[in-house]
C-alpha cells in the first residue's frame, strides 16, 4: 500500500462529503409513497426516453466528429492548430446558456446559417435535432480531450513502424492507432454521454422545452422544481442512478485493462 500524509485524508474526505451530501439529501426528502407513480407517468417516461435517445445519438456524433479532431490536434503542432483547438475546447468553460444563444443565432430561423436553411424548408431550432446539436456542442470537448491525451501519451512510434512495413495511413489508423486508444475512446464516450444526458442550458435556449419533442429529463426536473420541489426528486434520483451505473460500470473494468 502506498503511504500518504495523514493530513491529506481530511480534504479528501471533505471533497467526498461535498459530492455525497446532495444525493443523500435527495434520498432523505424523497416522497417514496409517490415515487413509482411519478417516474412512470407518461410525461416522465417520455422525457427520460427522449433524453436517453438524444444522449446516445450525441455520443455517436461526438465519436464521429471528435476522434478525427483529436487525431489532428495530437499529430500537428502549428499555431493554427492551437487556435482551432482552443476554440473547440471553448464549451468547457463557456456557460451552456451562452452556447445555446450562439447556436440560436447561427441555426435559428433568422440566424447566420439558419436563414438559408429556412428558405430551403429546413427548420432546426426548437426541434429534436436541435437537442442533439446542443448536447453535442457541450459534450464534444470531453471526448476530444480524452482521445487527444491518449494519442499524445501513446506517441506515434507504432504508426511509424506500421508505415515502414507498408501500411497506408488509413490502414494504420484502423489497425494500429485506434486499437491503442480503446480505453480512452470508452472513457471519452462515457463522459460525452453523461454530459449530454445532463445538459440543460444550451438545450432549453436553442431547442426549447416542448414535451415529447425537446423536453428531456433535466428540463422536466426544472419545471417540476418550480411548481413543486418535491415532485422533482424522483426523476432526479433516476438520473443519478443512471449516471452512477454508467460511470461505475466503466471504472469497475479497470482491472481488465479497459480503463487506464
PLY file of the C-alpha trace (Angstrom):
ply
format ascii 1.0
element vertex 260
property float x
property float y
property float z
element edge 259
property int vertex1
property int vertex2
end_header
0.00 0.00 0.00
1.26 3.48 -0.86
1.70 5.75 2.14
0.37 9.31 2.01
0.48 12.08 4.64
-2.24 11.64 7.24
-3.45 15.23 6.88
-4.30 14.72 3.22
-7.21 12.46 4.21
-9.06 15.43 5.69
-9.55 17.49 2.48
-10.11 14.24 0.59
-12.93 13.30 2.96
-14.40 16.79 2.71
-14.40 16.53 -1.07
-16.21 13.19 -0.95
-18.71 14.61 1.55
-19.37 17.58 -0.74
-20.31 15.21 -3.57
-22.32 12.79 -1.42
-24.40 15.23 0.58
-26.61 16.14 -2.39
-27.69 12.58 -3.30
-28.10 11.76 0.40
-30.35 14.79 0.85
-32.45 13.68 -2.13
-32.87 10.21 -0.60
-33.81 11.78 2.72
-36.50 14.06 1.31
-37.76 11.65 -1.35
-41.57 11.21 -1.39
-41.29 7.42 -1.55
-45.06 6.96 -1.43
-45.46 8.51 -4.89
-42.03 7.62 -6.28
-43.09 4.88 -8.68
-46.15 6.76 -9.83
-44.01 9.82 -10.54
-41.24 8.12 -12.53
-43.69 6.01 -14.57
-46.02 8.85 -15.51
-46.32 9.40 -19.28
-44.51 12.76 -19.11
-41.61 11.33 -17.10
-41.23 8.26 -19.31
-41.28 10.37 -22.46
-38.76 12.88 -21.09
-36.42 10.10 -19.99
-36.81 8.25 -23.31
-36.04 11.40 -25.29
-33.09 12.22 -23.06
-31.57 8.75 -23.43
-32.16 8.69 -27.19
-30.60 12.09 -27.77
-27.69 11.32 -25.41
-26.86 8.12 -27.32
-27.14 9.95 -30.65
-24.94 12.72 -29.29
-22.32 10.21 -28.17
-22.17 8.73 -31.68
-21.88 12.24 -33.15
-19.07 13.04 -30.72
-17.19 9.91 -31.80
-17.63 10.68 -35.50
-16.54 14.31 -35.12
-14.30 14.19 -32.07
-11.93 11.34 -32.89
-10.72 12.91 -36.16
-10.26 16.26 -34.39
-8.31 14.64 -31.58
-6.03 12.89 -34.07
-5.33 16.16 -35.89
-4.69 18.02 -32.62
-2.34 15.29 -31.36
-0.34 14.87 -34.55
0.07 18.51 -35.65
1.55 21.34 -33.60
1.19 24.58 -35.56
-0.12 27.88 -34.26
-3.22 27.49 -36.43
-4.00 24.09 -34.87
-3.51 25.50 -31.39
-6.02 28.29 -32.07
-8.57 25.85 -33.53
-8.07 23.55 -30.54
-8.74 26.43 -28.14
-11.97 27.25 -30.00
-13.10 23.59 -29.95
-12.49 23.38 -26.19
-14.31 26.67 -25.53
-17.58 24.95 -24.45
-15.73 23.51 -21.46
-15.58 26.96 -19.84
-18.46 28.64 -21.66
-21.79 28.85 -19.79
-24.13 26.40 -21.57
-26.82 29.04 -21.97
-24.34 31.19 -23.90
-23.69 28.23 -26.17
-27.45 27.91 -26.69
-27.72 31.58 -27.63
-24.81 31.17 -30.05
-26.46 28.17 -31.69
-29.75 30.04 -31.90
-28.16 32.95 -33.73
-26.31 30.55 -36.00
-29.01 27.98 -36.82
-32.26 29.70 -35.81
-34.78 30.83 -38.43
-33.10 34.21 -38.68
-29.60 33.01 -37.83
-26.42 33.30 -39.81
-26.91 29.89 -41.43
-30.46 29.14 -40.33
-31.99 31.81 -42.53
-30.79 29.97 -45.63
-31.89 26.62 -44.25
-35.31 28.12 -43.52
-35.66 29.20 -47.14
-34.96 25.60 -48.13
-37.66 24.41 -45.76
-35.25 23.07 -43.14
-36.03 24.07 -39.56
-33.58 23.10 -36.82
-34.22 25.29 -33.79
-36.82 24.01 -31.31
-36.83 20.51 -32.80
-35.42 17.19 -31.60
-32.31 17.54 -33.83
-31.69 20.85 -32.05
-31.43 18.90 -28.78
-28.74 16.67 -30.28
-26.84 19.65 -31.69
-26.94 21.47 -28.35
-25.79 18.36 -26.48
-23.02 17.71 -29.00
-21.85 21.32 -28.65
-21.25 20.93 -24.91
-20.18 17.24 -24.85
-17.76 17.12 -27.78
-14.76 18.67 -25.94
-14.87 15.95 -23.28
-14.29 13.23 -25.86
-11.69 15.28 -27.74
-9.60 15.82 -24.60
-9.75 12.13 -23.60
-8.72 10.84 -27.01
-6.11 13.52 -27.66
-4.45 12.86 -24.32
-4.25 9.13 -25.05
-2.80 9.77 -28.51
-0.11 12.07 -27.13
0.77 9.53 -24.43
0.98 6.64 -26.92
3.10 8.68 -29.32
3.48 7.83 -32.99
6.23 5.17 -32.87
3.84 2.32 -33.63
2.40 4.26 -36.54
5.92 4.82 -37.89
6.66 1.11 -37.62
3.42 0.31 -39.47
4.39 2.77 -42.19
7.81 1.14 -42.63
6.03 -2.20 -43.06
3.99 -0.79 -45.93
0.72 0.10 -44.21
-1.02 3.17 -45.57
-2.35 5.98 -43.36
-5.92 4.67 -43.35
-4.91 1.09 -42.62
-2.59 2.29 -39.86
-5.41 4.32 -38.35
-7.80 1.36 -38.15
-5.29 -1.36 -37.30
-2.81 0.46 -35.06
-3.89 3.89 -33.81
-7.50 3.24 -32.78
-6.84 -0.11 -31.05
-4.18 1.61 -28.93
-6.64 4.16 -27.57
-9.70 1.97 -26.96
-9.71 2.76 -23.20
-9.68 6.50 -23.97
-12.45 6.06 -26.53
-14.59 4.31 -23.93
-13.82 6.88 -21.24
-14.48 9.78 -23.60
-17.73 8.24 -24.79
-18.91 7.79 -21.20
-18.06 11.40 -20.36
-19.82 12.65 -23.51
-22.90 10.54 -22.79
-23.11 11.68 -19.18
-22.65 15.32 -20.16
-25.31 15.04 -22.86
-27.77 13.29 -20.55
-27.49 16.10 -18.01
-27.42 19.01 -20.45
-29.84 21.82 -19.65
-28.75 25.37 -20.51
-27.91 25.06 -24.19
-30.87 22.74 -24.76
-33.56 24.95 -23.28
-32.15 28.02 -25.07
-31.72 26.50 -28.53
-34.28 23.68 -28.52
-36.89 24.92 -26.08
-38.92 22.82 -23.69
-41.61 21.14 -25.78
-42.98 17.91 -24.21
-42.43 14.94 -26.48
-40.18 16.93 -28.82
-37.39 18.68 -26.92
-38.20 18.17 -23.23
-35.51 15.92 -21.80
-35.36 14.73 -18.19
-33.32 17.72 -16.88
-35.82 20.14 -18.40
-38.74 18.29 -16.82
-36.96 18.30 -13.47
-36.55 22.07 -13.78
-40.25 22.60 -14.45
-41.26 20.28 -11.62
-38.90 22.08 -9.23
-40.61 25.40 -10.00
-44.13 24.19 -9.25
-43.34 21.62 -6.54
-39.71 20.99 -5.46
-40.53 17.56 -4.04
-42.00 16.48 -7.39
-38.57 16.93 -8.97
-36.85 14.46 -6.65
-37.93 11.11 -8.20
-36.66 11.95 -11.69
-33.52 13.48 -10.17
-32.79 10.20 -8.40
-33.34 8.27 -11.64
-30.73 10.40 -13.43
-28.30 9.99 -10.54
-28.69 6.21 -10.68
-28.23 6.11 -14.46
-25.10 8.25 -14.31
-23.74 6.19 -11.42
-24.32 2.89 -13.22
-22.62 4.13 -16.39
-19.57 5.63 -14.67
-19.08 2.89 -12.05
-19.68 0.20 -14.67
-16.77 1.52 -16.71
-14.41 2.10 -13.79
-15.00 -1.37 -12.38
-13.36 -2.74 -15.51
-10.09 -1.04 -14.57
-8.59 -4.34 -13.59
-9.29 -5.80 -17.04
-7.30 -3.03 -18.71
-10.21 -1.12 -20.21
-9.54 1.96 -18.17
-6.08 3.44 -17.67
0 1
1 2
2 3
3 4
4 5
5 6
6 7
7 8
8 9
9 10
10 11
11 12
12 13
13 14
14 15
15 16
16 17
17 18
18 19
19 20
20 21
21 22
22 23
23 24
24 25
25 26
26 27
27 28
28 29
29 30
30 31
31 32
32 33
33 34
34 35
35 36
36 37
37 38
38 39
39 40
40 41
41 42
42 43
43 44
44 45
45 46
46 47
47 48
48 49
49 50
50 51
51 52
52 53
53 54
54 55
55 56
56 57
57 58
58 59
59 60
60 61
61 62
62 63
63 64
64 65
65 66
66 67
67 68
68 69
69 70
70 71
71 72
72 73
73 74
74 75
75 76
76 77
77 78
78 79
79 80
80 81
81 82
82 83
83 84
84 85
85 86
86 87
87 88
88 89
89 90
90 91
91 92
92 93
93 94
94 95
95 96
96 97
97 98
98 99
99 100
100 101
101 102
102 103
103 104
104 105
105 106
106 107
107 108
108 109
109 110
110 111
111 112
112 113
113 114
114 115
115 116
116 117
117 118
118 119
119 120
120 121
121 122
122 123
123 124
124 125
125 126
126 127
127 128
128 129
129 130
130 131
131 132
132 133
133 134
134 135
135 136
136 137
137 138
138 139
139 140
140 141
141 142
142 143
143 144
144 145
145 146
146 147
147 148
148 149
149 150
150 151
151 152
152 153
153 154
154 155
155 156
156 157
157 158
158 159
159 160
160 161
161 162
162 163
163 164
164 165
165 166
166 167
167 168
168 169
169 170
170 171
171 172
172 173
173 174
174 175
175 176
176 177
177 178
178 179
179 180
180 181
181 182
182 183
183 184
184 185
185 186
186 187
187 188
188 189
189 190
190 191
191 192
192 193
193 194
194 195
195 196
196 197
197 198
198 199
199 200
200 201
201 202
202 203
203 204
204 205
205 206
206 207
207 208
208 209
209 210
210 211
211 212
212 213
213 214
214 215
215 216
216 217
217 218
218 219
219 220
220 221
221 222
222 223
223 224
224 225
225 226
226 227
227 228
228 229
229 230
230 231
231 232
232 233
233 234
234 235
235 236
236 237
237 238
238 239
239 240
240 241
241 242
242 243
243 244
244 245
245 246
246 247
247 248
248 249
249 250
250 251
251 252
252 253
253 254
254 255
255 256
256 257
257 258
258 259
